[in-house]
Amino acid sequence: LQVNISELTAGSTWHAAGLTTYYHPGINLKKIHYYSIKLFEQLEAETGQAVGFHQPGSIRLASTPVRVDELKYQMTRTHWHPTPQFLIGPEKIQQLFPLLNMDKVLAGLYNPGDGHIDPYSLTMALAAGARMYGAQIYYPAPVTGITPTADGRWDVQTPHGTIRANRIVNATGVCRVIDRYGIIHSGGVGRFLSDWIMSGEPPYDLIECDPNRYAHWTSVPYLCAKARESYGFNNVVGYPKEERFAGRPTDRVSGVYELLKDRCSMGFHAGWEQPHYFHKPGDDTGYNCIYLIKNTVGQTNISHMLTPRGRVYAEVTVTQTAPGEFLLITGSGSELHDLRWIEREVCDGGYHVSVSNVTDEIGVLGIAGPKSRMVLQKLTDEDMSDTAFRFLHCRSMQLAGVPLRAIRISYTGELGWELYMDMQNMSTVYQALMEAGRDENIDNFGTYAMSSLRLEKGFRAWGAEVLLTHTHAHTHSHTLTLTLTLTLAHTLTHTTLTHRHAYTQTHAHTHTHTLVVGNTTSGSYSYSTQQSLAFAYLPLHLTHVGQKVEVELLGQKHPATVTQEPLVLTEPTRTRLQKKKRSV
């Protein structure tokens, strides 16, 4: 059922440009564009309503070497998807568009099938098709109020009466002061939401469009600054790992932000300023898993929230802090994404569970390395030895006179602890750690260094190696397969690149012979092994150790070899092997 304040297209739709393109720099939104265009192509035949769809194709021109690299970068992220896209040279561009002045043109990104459509006719065709399959559309029927009901549904008030709905999609455009792309996203987003409503879970990751990316920290000054920046950056080159600084910092900063901000490059994650890398002196500074938690009090597990289809929705660290009380830790950018799922499951399951989001009250400092135990022991009377404070265990304690919760875990794979404390105490603890570790050559590190270390250890990252489209069987070779009939076209492999300085990004093509056979998920340089590393999804027959493939970076193919992972053993594994060796 659809209700409208006025007749269809009476808002902003009637004067929309109606441009349609397969192209999008984001991987997930390519799927949205692709589905929309394929839907538009068949609408007239299916509904009898002409839509005025013309598909002459489009060319994005590059007139500088940097722009050519940008096009090459986009090409390395395309062929793993059905989108028709080609990198073409000046001769082909001139052939396709003879009227063009070619004096400065170096290359072009050609998308055959791009074009334009009449927004009014498209809307009428979609409405006709919806009615064919039982939908009802009412207008004028302005919504005057929306009220949640006790059973989790909604009462929608209109002048003609109240409608009780299980789900509501607010697509009111300029009437809701939320107006962005509409035409090219319409078919794909409609399909995405329909699948989500019908199945109870999103069909794939689309976190870049999730409104939960924003929260209370998105103030009016932040929005205004971002609006100006986004408009001004509309046609600038987009770089991998790019940071944009308008509106930053927000009021969401940790207790050590002031101490660190001038010594590192910060990344932005859901409002938080998070160190990516630190400058050295002289540097240029230019079913659901939550039901199955079995860990005992004081124990920590790394757990996955699974959808009813057994797909990985999120990855969290779960610590039972007291009988029936749990602390869930997720990535800084996943806060509201994960919270929504938990609250929904609690509501739908009728569980007597209280969920509190303490993100803004509790801060965390991580300390890692072979001397981390020594540094911590200087600041506490607690026994920090390996036997007294075991891996994946948690303890409430005092450090430098500050009460906190310490968890023996580190995403680096080395000996380390995560220290959780009230936000206002972070500066005190940080300075105490730096002073206690002075003689041990303590130093800062950021997320880039941590990513390099986790790749060496074979650790998967949610949002890269672990996605909503994956099951446990895709990413863990020794995990129970939840669906016995599951067949895996691709599986995750660990690769090393011959070129030491070939740093791969997400979704770079992997080739064998002349075929695109897979894609990378993340990569970095390993200082322990002095190699460039990458995770890649490859067909099963190409995953044996020693298999040769090629990874495409900016149009160049670099040799890579499938390796046995991990290249570097984690600290707990090394300790366990040493104990076993001594016992023998």
MITOR-727590 format. One record per residue (C-alpha): residue in one letter; residue number from 1; x, y, z. Coordinates in steps of 0.05 Angstrom, whole numbers, plus 5000, padded with zeros to 4 digits. Each point is the difference from the previous one (the first is absolute). Last residue first. Layout:
<koltis>
{"A", NUM, {X, Y, Z}}
...
</koltis>
This chain:
<koltis>
{"V", 584, {6177, 4342, 5501}}
{"S", 583, {4972, 5047, 5053}}
{"R", 582, {5045, 5056, 4975}}
{"K", 581, {4974, 4992, 4928}}
{"K", 580, {4928, 5002, 5024}}
{"K", 579, {5013, 5063, 5040}}
{"Q", 578, {5033, 5032, 4940}}
{"L", 577, {4942, 4980, 4955}}
{"R", 576, {4949, 5031, 5048}}
{"T", 575, {5040, 5065, 5005}}
{"R", 574, {5005, 5005, 4924}}
{"T", 573, {4926, 4988, 4993}}
{"P", 572, {4982, 5052, 5053}}
{"E", 571, {5047, 5050, 4966}}
{"T", 570, {4969, 4990, 4931}}
{"L", 569, {5040, 4964, 4947}}
{"V", 568, {5026, 5039, 4941}}
{"L", 567, {4987, 4980, 4927}}
{"P", 566, {4932, 4974, 5022}}
{"E", 565, {4982, 4972, 4952}}
{"Q", 564, {5027, 4955, 4947}}
{"T", 563, {5013, 5041, 4938}}
{"V", 562, {4966, 5014, 4934}}
{"T", 561, {5050, 5035, 4955}}
{"A", 560, {4995, 5068, 4967}}
{"P", 559, {5027, 5030, 4935}}
{"H", 558, {4982, 5073, 4988}}
{"K", 557, {4953, 5021, 4943}}
{"Q", 556, {5002, 5074, 4983}}
{"G", 555, {4936, 5039, 4984}}
{"L", 554, {5003, 5041, 5064}}
{"L", 553, {5010, 4938, 5042}}
{"E", 552, {4980, 4932, 4973}}
{"V", 551, {5019, 4938, 5041}}
{"E", 550, {5027, 4940, 4963}}
{"V", 549, {4995, 4926, 5018}}
{"K", 548, {5048, 4944, 5014}}
{"Q", 547, {4979, 4941, 5043}}
{"G", 546, {5055, 4982, 5051}}
{"V", 545, {4952, 4978, 5054}}
{"H", 544, {4934, 4975, 4971}}
{"T", 543, {4945, 5052, 4991}}
{"L", 542, {4991, 5001, 4924}}
{"H", 541, {4952, 4940, 4994}}
{"L", 540, {4956, 5030, 5054}}
{"P", 539, {4988, 5064, 4961}}
{"L", 538, {5035, 5061, 5032}}
{"Y", 537, {4982, 5052, 5052}}
{"A", 536, {5062, 5040, 5016}}
{"F", 535, {5038, 5021, 5063}}
{"A", 534, {5062, 5040, 4985}}
{"L", 533, {5073, 5004, 5022}}
{"S", 532, {5060, 5041, 4976}}
{"Q", 531, {5063, 4968, 5027}}
{"Q", 530, {5054, 5019, 5050}}
{"T", 529, {4981, 4941, 5046}}
{"S", 528, {4994, 5039, 5065}}
{"Y", 527, {4991, 5067, 4965}}
{"S", 526, {4939, 4973, 4965}}
{"Y", 525, {4973, 5049, 4948}}
{"S", 524, {4925, 5005, 4994}}
{"G", 523, {4939, 4970, 4967}}
{"S", 522, {4925, 4994, 5004}}
{"T", 521, {4942, 4965, 4966}}
{"T", 520, {5031, 4979, 4934}}
{"N", 519, {4957, 4976, 4942}}
{"G", 518, {4986, 4938, 4960}}
{"V", 517, {5008, 4963, 4934}}
{"V", 516, {5010, 5055, 4949}}
{"L", 515, {5025, 4961, 4940}}
{"T", 514, {5060, 5013, 4955}}
{"H", 513, {5046, 4946, 5030}}
{"T", 512, {4980, 5002, 5072}}
{"H", 511, {4976, 5066, 5026}}
{"T", 510, {4984, 5034, 5066}}
{"H", 509, {4961, 5065, 4996}}
{"A", 508, {5007, 5052, 5054}}
{"H", 507, {4938, 5001, 5044}}
{"T", 506, {5033, 5029, 5062}}
{"Q", 505, {5068, 5032, 4994}}
{"T", 504, {5067, 4969, 4983}}
{"Y", 503, {5067, 5028, 5018}}
{"A", 502, {5051, 4981, 4947}}
{"H", 501, {5064, 5023, 5034}}
{"R", 500, {5035, 4933, 5007}}
{"H", 499, {4983, 4976, 4930}}
{"T", 498, {4995, 4924, 5003}}
{"L", 497, {4933, 5003, 5035}}
{"T", 496, {4982, 4953, 5058}}
{"T", 495, {4932, 4968, 5004}}
{"H", 494, {4952, 4975, 5054}}
{"T", 493, {4936, 4967, 4975}}
{"L", 492, {4926, 5009, 5012}}
{"T", 491, {4953, 4953, 4965}}
{"H", 490, {4962, 5004, 4935}}
{"A", 489, {4943, 4961, 4967}}
{"L", 488, {4980, 4969, 5066}}
{"T", 487, {4946, 4948, 5001}}
{"L", 486, {4952, 4998, 5059}}
{"T", 485, {4957, 4938, 5005}}
{"L", 484, {5020, 4987, 5072}}
{"T", 483, {4981, 5070, 5022}}
{"L", 482, {5032, 5022, 5065}}
{"T", 481, {5070, 4978, 4984}}
{"L", 480, {5036, 4991, 5066}}
{"T", 479, {5064, 5039, 4999}}
{"H", 478, {5069, 4973, 4983}}
{"S", 477, {5012, 5036, 4934}}
{"H", 476, {4973, 5066, 5024}}
{"T", 475, {4983, 5055, 4950}}
{"H", 474, {4953, 4970, 4949}}
{"A", 473, {4974, 4947, 5047}}
{"H", 472, {4978, 5052, 5051}}
{"T", 471, {4952, 5027, 4948}}
{"H", 470, {5013, 5059, 4955}}
{"T", 469, {4953, 5050, 4965}}
{"L", 468, {4997, 5041, 5064}}
{"L", 467, {5074, 5010, 4996}}
{"V", 466, {5063, 4972, 5033}}
{"E", 465, {5066, 5011, 4963}}
{"A", 464, {4989, 5075, 4994}}
{"G", 463, {4941, 5027, 5041}}
{"W", 462, {5019, 4957, 5059}}
{"A", 461, {5074, 4988, 5001}}
{"R", 460, {5032, 4931, 4996}}
{"F", 459, {5064, 4985, 5040}}
{"G", 458, {5052, 4962, 4960}}
{"K", 457, {5057, 5016, 5049}}
{"E", 456, {5039, 5040, 4948}}
{"L", 455, {4935, 5036, 4981}}
{"R", 454, {4989, 5018, 5073}}
{"L", 453, {5068, 5032, 5005}}
{"S", 452, {4991, 5043, 4937}}
{"S", 451, {4931, 5021, 5024}}
{"M", 450, {5028, 5021, 5067}}
{"A", 449, {5052, 5043, 4965}}
{"Y", 448, {4945, 5034, 4961}}
{"T", 447, {4955, 5006, 5061}}
{"G", 446, {5050, 5041, 5040}}
{"F", 445, {5063, 4991, 5041}}
{"N", 444, {5031, 5038, 5058}}
{"D", 443, {5067, 4986, 5033}}
{"I", 442, {5030, 4964, 5059}}
{"N", 441, {5076, 4995, 4999}}
{"E", 440, {5003, 4954, 5062}}
{"D", 439, {5033, 5055, 5042}}
{"R", 438, {4941, 5046, 4985}}
{"G", 437, {4948, 4947, 5012}}
{"A", 436, {4979, 5023, 5069}}
{"E", 435, {4997, 5073, 4977}}
{"M", 434, {4959, 4983, 4937}}
{"L", 433, {4954, 4956, 5041}}
{"A", 432, {4989, 5054, 5053}}
{"Q", 431, {4986, 5051, 4946}}
{"Y", 430, {4947, 4956, 4968}}
{"V", 429, {4969, 4983, 5068}}
{"T", 428, {4990, 5072, 5020}}
{"S", 427, {4976, 5021, 4930}}
{"M", 426, {4949, 4944, 4999}}
{"N", 425, {4968, 5016, 5067}}
{"Q", 424, {4946, 5047, 4973}}
{"M", 423, {4975, 4946, 4953}}
{"D", 422, {4986, 4951, 5055}}
{"M", 421, {5042, 4938, 4990}}
{"Y", 420, {5012, 4941, 4953}}
{"L", 419, {5071, 4974, 4992}}
{"E", 418, {5012, 4953, 4941}}
{"W", 417, {5060, 4955, 5014}}
{"G", 416, {5059, 4973, 4961}}
{"L", 415, {5046, 4943, 4981}}
{"E", 414, {5001, 5001, 4924}}
{"G", 413, {4944, 4983, 4951}}
{"T", 412, {4995, 5074, 4982}}
{"Y", 411, {4925, 4998, 5014}}
{"S", 410, {5019, 4994, 5074}}
{"I", 409, {4967, 4961, 5056}}
{"R", 408, {5010, 4995, 5075}}
{"I", 407, {4941, 5041, 5023}}
{"A", 406, {5010, 5053, 5054}}
{"R", 405, {4941, 5035, 5034}}
{"L", 404, {5016, 5065, 5035}}
{"P", 403, {5008, 5034, 5067}}
{"V", 402, {5055, 5054, 4998}}
{"G", 401, {5056, 5000, 5052}}
{"A", 400, {5054, 4991, 4948}}
{"L", 399, {4962, 4938, 4978}}
{"Q", 398, {4945, 4973, 5044}}
{"M", 397, {4964, 4935, 4986}}
{"S", 396, {4939, 4967, 4969}}
{"R", 395, {5023, 4939, 4963}}
{"C", 394, {4988, 4968, 4932}}
{"H", 393, {5024, 4937, 4967}}
{"L", 392, {5014, 4985, 4927}}
{"F", 391, {5073, 4981, 5014}}
{"R", 390, {5015, 4984, 5073}}
{"F", 389, {5013, 5046, 5058}}
{"A", 388, {5028, 4958, 5057}}
{"T", 387, {5037, 4949, 4958}}
{"D", 386, {5029, 5050, 4951}}
{"S", 385, {5021, 5048, 5054}}
{"M", 384, {4961, 5065, 5012}}
{"D", 383, {4994, 4990, 5076}}
{"E", 382, {4962, 5062, 5024}}
{"D", 381, {5039, 5051, 5040}}
{"T", 380, {4997, 5049, 4943}}
{"L", 379, {5041, 5052, 4963}}
{"K", 378, {5067, 4966, 4991}}
{"Q", 377, {4965, 4936, 4980}}
{"L", 376, {4969, 5036, 4941}}
{"V", 375, {5068, 5016, 4970}}
{"M", 374, {5027, 4929, 5009}}
{"R", 373, {4938, 4970, 4970}}
{"S", 372, {5007, 5045, 4939}}
{"K", 371, {5073, 4979, 4989}}
{"P", 370, {4987, 4950, 4944}}
{"G", 369, {4953, 5048, 4964}}
{"A", 368, {4931, 5029, 5009}}
{"I", 367, {4964, 5055, 5038}}
{"G", 366, {4930, 5021, 4980}}
{"L", 365, {4963, 5058, 5031}}
{"V", 364, {4924, 5001, 5005}}
{"G", 363, {4948, 5052, 5017}}
{"I", 362, {4934, 4992, 5037}}
{"E", 361, {4946, 5053, 5006}}
{"D", 360, {4984, 5016, 4927}}
{"T", 359, {4996, 4927, 4979}}
{"V", 358, {4956, 4980, 5059}}
{"N", 357, {4941, 4973, 4960}}
{"S", 356, {4955, 4964, 5049}}
{"V", 355, {4959, 4938, 4983}}
{"S", 354, {4953, 4969, 5052}}
{"V", 353, {4978, 4929, 4985}}
{"H", 352, {4935, 4966, 5017}}
{"Y", 351, {4994, 4966, 4933}}
{"G", 350, {4937, 5006, 4957}}
{"G", 349, {5036, 4972, 4940}}
{"D", 348, {4979, 5056, 4953}}
{"C", 347, {5019, 5055, 5049}}
{"V", 346, {5067, 4970, 5021}}
{"E", 345, {5017, 4984, 4927}}
{"R", 344, {4983, 5072, 4979}}
{"E", 343, {5042, 5029, 5056}}
{"I", 342, {5059, 4957, 4982}}
{"W", 341, {4995, 5016, 4925}}
{"R", 340, {4993, 5075, 5011}}
{"L", 339, {5059, 5000, 5048}}
{"D", 338, {5045, 4967, 4948}}
{"H", 337, {4989, 5054, 4947}}
{"L", 336, {4999, 5053, 5055}}
{"E", 335, {5071, 4986, 5022}}
{"S", 334, {5031, 4973, 4936}}
{"G", 333, {5049, 5057, 4984}}
{"S", 332, {5038, 4995, 5066}}
{"G", 331, {5006, 4925, 4995}}
{"T", 330, {4961, 4957, 5049}}
{"I", 329, {5005, 4984, 5074}}
{"L", 328, {4945, 4963, 5037}}
{"L", 327, {5003, 4999, 5076}}
{"F", 326, {4955, 4947, 5030}}
{"E", 325, {4960, 4992, 5064}}
{"G", 324, {4963, 4935, 5017}}
{"P", 323, {5048, 4981, 5055}}
{"A", 322, {5053, 5055, 5001}}
{"T", 321, {5048, 5030, 4948}}
{"Q", 320, {4986, 4949, 4945}}
{"T", 319, {5044, 5026, 4944}}
{"V", 318, {4978, 5001, 4927}}
{"T", 317, {5044, 5026, 4943}}
{"V", 316, {4957, 5015, 4940}}
{"E", 315, {4996, 4982, 4926}}
{"A", 314, {4938, 5019, 4960}}
{"Y", 313, {4948, 4975, 4951}}
{"V", 312, {5034, 4935, 4979}}
{"R", 311, {4953, 4955, 4961}}
{"G", 310, {4967, 4939, 5031}}
{"R", 309, {4933, 5010, 4965}}
{"P", 308, {4967, 5023, 5065}}
{"T", 307, {5054, 5054, 5004}}
{"L", 306, {5064, 4987, 5039}}
{"M", 305, {5031, 5045, 5053}}
{"H", 304, {5072, 4978, 5004}}
{"S", 303, {5041, 4990, 5063}}
{"I", 302, {5069, 5013, 5026}}
{"N", 301, {4998, 4973, 5070}}
{"T", 300, {5020, 5029, 5068}}
{"Q", 299, {4999, 4966, 5068}}
{"G", 298, {4991, 5034, 5067}}
{"V", 297, {4934, 4966, 5015}}
{"T", 296, {4993, 4939, 4956}}
{"N", 295, {4995, 4998, 4924}}
{"K", 294, {4939, 4965, 4971}}
{"I", 293, {4972, 5049, 4950}}
{"L", 292, {4951, 4963, 4954}}
{"Y", 291, {4939, 5046, 4998}}
{"I", 290, {5043, 5060, 4980}}
{"C", 289, {5022, 4961, 4939}}
{"N", 288, {4935, 5012, 4966}}
{"Y", 287, {4969, 4956, 4950}}
{"G", 286, {5629, 5690, 4836}}
{"T", 285, {5029, 4965, 5065}}
{"D", 284, {5065, 4989, 4963}}
{"D", 283, {5040, 4961, 5050}}
{"G", 282, {5058, 5033, 5037}}
{"P", 281, {4982, 4972, 5068}}
{"K", 280, {4955, 4939, 4988}}
{"H", 279, {4928, 5010, 4982}}
{"F", 278, {4947, 4952, 5024}}
{"Y", 277, {4950, 4962, 4957}}
{"H", 276, {4925, 4990, 4995}}
{"P", 275, {4982, 5031, 5067}}
{"Q", 274, {4924, 5002, 5013}}
{"E", 273, {4958, 5063, 5003}}
{"W", 272, {4930, 4976, 5014}}
{"G", 271, {4938, 5026, 4964}}
{"A", 270, {4980, 4932, 4971}}
{"H", 269, {5072, 4987, 4980}}
{"F", 268, {5046, 5056, 4977}}
{"G", 267, {5074, 4987, 4993}}
{"M", 266, {5054, 5039, 5035}}
{"S", 265, {5071, 5012, 4976}}
{"C", 264, {5046, 5001, 5059}}
{"R", 263, {5042, 5043, 5047}}
{"D", 262, {4960, 5064, 5003}}
{"K", 261, {4935, 4965, 5019}}
{"L", 260, {5031, 4955, 5053}}
{"L", 259, {4996, 5036, 5067}}
{"E", 258, {4936, 5038, 4982}}
{"Y", 257, {4967, 4934, 4979}}
{"V", 256, {5018, 4963, 5063}}
{"G", 255, {4932, 5003, 5034}}
{"S", 254, {4965, 4977, 4938}}
{"V", 253, {4964, 5046, 4951}}
{"R", 252, {4926, 5002, 4981}}
{"D", 251, {4985, 5075, 5003}}
{"T", 250, {5015, 5002, 4925}}
{"P", 249, {5071, 5010, 4975}}
{"R", 248, {4989, 5013, 4945}}
{"G", 247, {4946, 5036, 4961}}
{"A", 246, {5040, 5000, 4936}}
{"F", 245, {5060, 4953, 5002}}
{"R", 244, {4997, 4950, 4943}}
{"E", 243, {5043, 4938, 5004}}
{"E", 242, {5019, 4958, 4939}}
{"K", 241, {5017, 4927, 5011}}
{"P", 240, {4998, 4989, 4924}}
{"Y", 239, {4998, 5066, 4962}}
{"G", 238, {4940, 5034, 4967}}
{"V", 237, {5020, 5053, 4950}}
{"V", 236, {4958, 5063, 5006}}
{"N", 235, {4934, 5010, 4964}}
{"N", 234, {4950, 5007, 5057}}
{"F", 233, {5052, 5024, 5049}}
{"G", 232, {4970, 5070, 5007}}
{"Y", 231, {4930, 4972, 5009}}
{"S", 230, {5024, 4949, 5051}}
{"E", 229, {5040, 5052, 5039}}
{"R", 228, {4943, 5050, 5003}}
{"A", 227, {4951, 4946, 5023}}
{"K", 226, {5051, 4973, 5049}}
{"A", 225, {5008, 5068, 5033}}
{"C", 224, {4925, 5011, 5004}}
{"L", 223, {4988, 4931, 5029}}
{"Y", 222, {5055, 5009, 5052}}
{"P", 221, {4973, 5068, 5020}}
{"V", 220, {4930, 4969, 5007}}
{"S", 219, {5025, 4945, 5045}}
{"T", 218, {5014, 4929, 4978}}
{"W", 217, {5026, 4977, 5068}}
{"H", 216, {4931, 4976, 5020}}
{"A", 215, {5002, 4943, 4949}}
{"Y", 214, {5022, 4986, 4929}}
{"R", 213, {5021, 4936, 4965}}
{"N", 212, {4934, 4974, 5025}}
{"P", 211, {4969, 5030, 4937}}
{"D", 210, {5029, 4940, 4962}}
{"C", 209, {5019, 5019, 4928}}
{"E", 208, {5075, 4984, 5006}}
{"I", 207, {4980, 4938, 5039}}
{"L", 206, {4971, 4966, 4939}}
{"D", 205, {5022, 4929, 5015}}
{"Y", 204, {4959, 4946, 4967}}
{"P", 203, {4929, 4971, 4998}}
{"P", 202, {4982, 5037, 5065}}
{"E", 201, {4964, 4956, 5051}}
{"G", 200, {4928, 4987, 5019}}
{"S", 199, {4985, 4961, 4937}}
{"M", 198, {4941, 5039, 4972}}
{"I", 197, {5018, 5069, 5027}}
{"W", 196, {5074, 4993, 4981}}
{"D", 195, {4984, 4974, 4930}}
{"S", 194, {4952, 5057, 4989}}
{"L", 193, {5050, 5051, 5026}}
{"F", 192, {5054, 4976, 4952}}
{"R", 191, {4952, 4996, 4941}}
{"G", 190, {4976, 5071, 5011}}
{"V", 189, {5072, 5023, 5009}}
{"G", 188, {5018, 4969, 4933}}
{"G", 187, {4940, 5027, 4962}}
{"S", 186, {5003, 5071, 5028}}
{"H", 185, {5074, 5012, 5003}}
{"I", 184, {5006, 5026, 4928}}
{"I", 183, {4939, 5045, 5009}}
{"G", 182, {5005, 5026, 5071}}
{"Y", 181, {5067, 5029, 5019}}
{"R", 180, {4992, 5047, 5060}}
{"D", 179, {4944, 5034, 5038}}
{"I", 178, {4987, 4996, 5074}}
{"V", 177, {4961, 5062, 5020}}
{"R", 176, {4941, 4954, 5016}}
{"C", 175, {4955, 5031, 4946}}
{"V", 174, {5062, 5004, 4956}}
{"G", 173, {5001, 4924, 4995}}
{"T", 172, {4942, 4964, 5032}}
{"A", 171, {5028, 4929, 4996}}
{"N", 170, {4988, 4979, 5072}}
{"V", 169, {4995, 4924, 4998}}
{"I", 168, {4955, 4972, 5055}}
{"R", 167, {4996, 4928, 5023}}
{"N", 166, {4948, 4958, 5036}}
{"A", 165, {4945, 5050, 4985}}
{"R", 164, {4935, 5021, 5033}}
{"I", 163, {4963, 5053, 4958}}
{"T", 162, {4959, 5054, 5034}}
{"G", 161, {4944, 5038, 4965}}
{"H", 160, {4985, 5045, 4940}}
{"P", 159, {5035, 5062, 5028}}
{"T", 158, {5062, 4956, 5009}}
{"Q", 157, {5031, 4968, 5062}}
{"V", 156, {5051, 4944, 4994}}
{"D", 155, {4999, 4952, 5058}}
{"W", 154, {5064, 4959, 5004}}
{"R", 153, {5020, 4930, 5020}}
{"G", 152, {5044, 4975, 5058}}
{"D", 151, {4944, 4966, 5040}}
{"A", 150, {4992, 5060, 5047}}
{"T", 149, {4986, 5047, 4942}}
{"P", 148, {5044, 5055, 4971}}
{"T", 147, {4963, 5064, 4979}}
{"I", 146, {5007, 5037, 4934}}
{"G", 145, {4963, 5065, 4988}}
{"T", 144, {4967, 5045, 4948}}
{"V", 143, {5016, 4960, 4938}}
{"P", 142, {4972, 5035, 4939}}
{"A", 141, {4950, 4959, 4959}}
{"P", 140, {4987, 5033, 4933}}
{"Y", 139, {5011, 4949, 4975}}
{"Y", 138, {4998, 4924, 5009}}
{"I", 137, {5042, 4945, 4967}}
{"Q", 136, {4983, 4926, 5008}}
{"A", 135, {5047, 4944, 4983}}
{"G", 134, {4973, 4934, 4973}}
{"Y", 133, {5050, 4976, 4948}}
{"M", 132, {4972, 5040, 4941}}
{"R", 131, {4994, 5060, 5047}}
{"A", 130, {5075, 4999, 5009}}
{"G", 129, {5012, 4997, 4925}}
{"A", 128, {4954, 5059, 4988}}
{"A", 127, {5035, 5040, 5055}}
{"L", 126, {5068, 4983, 4971}}
{"A", 125, {4976, 5021, 4931}}
{"M", 124, {4972, 5065, 5027}}
{"T", 123, {5064, 5016, 5036}}
{"L", 122, {5042, 4986, 4937}}
{"S", 121, {4954, 5044, 4959}}
{"Y", 120, {5009, 5059, 5048}}
{"P", 119, {5076, 4989, 5006}}
{"D", 118, {5012, 4998, 4924}}
{"I", 117, {5063, 4959, 4992}}
{"H", 116, {5073, 5015, 4984}}
{"G", 115, {5061, 4963, 4976}}
{"D", 114, {5053, 4950, 5019}}
{"G", 113, {4998, 4935, 4960}}
{"P", 112, {5073, 5001, 4979}}
{"N", 111, {5043, 5025, 5058}}
{"Y", 110, {5066, 5027, 4974}}
{"L", 109, {5054, 5026, 5047}}
{"G", 108, {5045, 5046, 4959}}
{"A", 107, {5072, 5013, 4985}}
{"L", 106, {5051, 5055, 4986}}
{"V", 105, {4957, 5058, 4976}}
{"K", 104, {5037, 5066, 4998}}
{"D", 103, {4994, 5019, 4926}}
{"M", 102, {4942, 4952, 4984}}
{"N", 101, {4946, 5053, 4986}}
{"L", 100, {4938, 4956, 4996}}
{"L", 99, {4954, 5002, 4939}}
{"P", 98, {5019, 4930, 4978}}
{"F", 97, {4970, 4966, 5061}}
{"L", 96, {5006, 4924, 4997}}
{"Q", 95, {5057, 5000, 4950}}
{"Q", 94, {5036, 5056, 5036}}
{"I", 93, {4995, 4961, 5066}}
{"K", 92, {5026, 4937, 4965}}
{"E", 91, {5061, 5038, 4974}}
{"P", 90, {5012, 5036, 5067}}
{"G", 89, {5005, 4935, 5041}}
{"I", 88, {4948, 4957, 5034}}
{"L", 87, {4990, 4971, 5069}}
{"F", 86, {4937, 4958, 4997}}
{"Q", 85, {4938, 4990, 5042}}
{"P", 84, {4941, 4953, 4994}}
{"T", 83, {4977, 4986, 5072}}
{"P", 82, {4996, 4925, 5013}}
{"H", 81, {5045, 5004, 5062}}
{"W", 80, {5069, 4971, 5011}}
{"H", 79, {5020, 5041, 4939}}
{"T", 78, {4992, 5066, 5038}}
{"R", 77, {5049, 5012, 5057}}
{"T", 76, {5065, 5000, 4959}}
{"M", 75, {4965, 5044, 4949}}
{"Q", 74, {4987, 5053, 5054}}
{"Y", 73, {5074, 5003, 5016}}
{"K", 72, {5016, 5006, 4926}}
{"L", 71, {4952, 5059, 4995}}
{"E", 70, {5033, 5034, 5060}}
{"D", 69, {5068, 4987, 4969}}
{"V", 68, {4977, 5035, 4937}}
{"R", 67, {4976, 5058, 5043}}
{"V", 66, {5069, 5006, 5030}}
{"P", 65, {5031, 5000, 4931}}
{"T", 64, {4957, 5060, 4980}}
{"S", 63, {4944, 5009, 4948}}
{"A", 62, {4956, 4941, 5021}}
{"L", 61, {4931, 4997, 4969}}
{"R", 60, {4939, 4963, 5026}}
{"I", 59, {4964, 4971, 4939}}
{"S", 58, {4926, 4984, 4997}}
{"G", 57, {4953, 4952, 4963}}
{"P", 56, {4945, 5016, 4950}}
{"Q", 55, {4946, 4966, 5043}}
{"H", 54, {4932, 5034, 4992}}
{"F", 53, {4941, 4984, 5045}}
{"G", 52, {4936, 5039, 4985}}
{"V", 51, {4959, 4960, 5050}}
{"A", 50, {4943, 4973, 4957}}
{"Q", 49, {4947, 4964, 5042}}
{"G", 48, {4979, 4931, 4975}}
{"T", 47, {5018, 4970, 5067}}
{"E", 46, {5049, 4944, 4985}}
{"A", 45, {5025, 5022, 4932}}
{"E", 44, {5008, 5072, 5025}}
{"L", 43, {5034, 4979, 5064}}
{"Q", 42, {5053, 4954, 4970}}
{"E", 41, {5058, 5048, 4990}}
{"F", 40, {4983, 5040, 5063}}
{"L", 39, {5009, 4937, 5042}}
{"K", 38, {5069, 4986, 4970}}
{"I", 37, {5019, 5073, 5013}}
{"S", 36, {4977, 4997, 5073}}
{"Y", 35, {5035, 4934, 5013}}
{"Y", 34, {5067, 5026, 4975}}
{"H", 33, {4995, 5065, 5038}}
{"I", 32, {4986, 4965, 5067}}
{"K", 31, {5055, 4948, 4987}}
{"K", 30, {5050, 5055, 4986}}
{"L", 29, {4978, 5029, 5067}}
{"N", 28, {5035, 4944, 5036}}
{"I", 27, {5068, 5012, 4967}}
{"G", 26, {5003, 5076, 5009}}
{"P", 25, {5029, 5040, 4942}}
{"H", 24, {4933, 4997, 4963}}
{"Y", 23, {4990, 4989, 4926}}
{"Y", 22, {4941, 4963, 4970}}
{"T", 21, {4969, 5066, 4983}}
{"T", 20, {4930, 5030, 4993}}
{"L", 19, {4985, 5074, 4996}}
{"G", 18, {4927, 5018, 5014}}
{"A", 17, {5013, 5074, 5008}}
{"A", 16, {4946, 5007, 5053}}
{"H", 15, {4945, 5050, 4984}}
{"W", 14, {4940, 4954, 5012}}
{"T", 13, {5033, 4965, 5058}}
{"S", 12, {5005, 5060, 5047}}
{"G", 11, {4930, 4996, 5028}}
{"A", 10, {4938, 4990, 4957}}
{"T", 9, {5030, 4936, 4972}}
{"L", 8, {4938, 4958, 5021}}
{"E", 7, {4939, 5039, 5022}}
{"S", 6, {5000, 5033, 5068}}
{"I", 5, {5019, 4985, 5072}}
{"N", 4, {5011, 4928, 4981}}
{"V", 3, {4981, 4933, 5030}}
{"Q", 2, {5029, 4934, 4976}}
{"L", 1, {4973, 4932, 5020}}
</koltis>
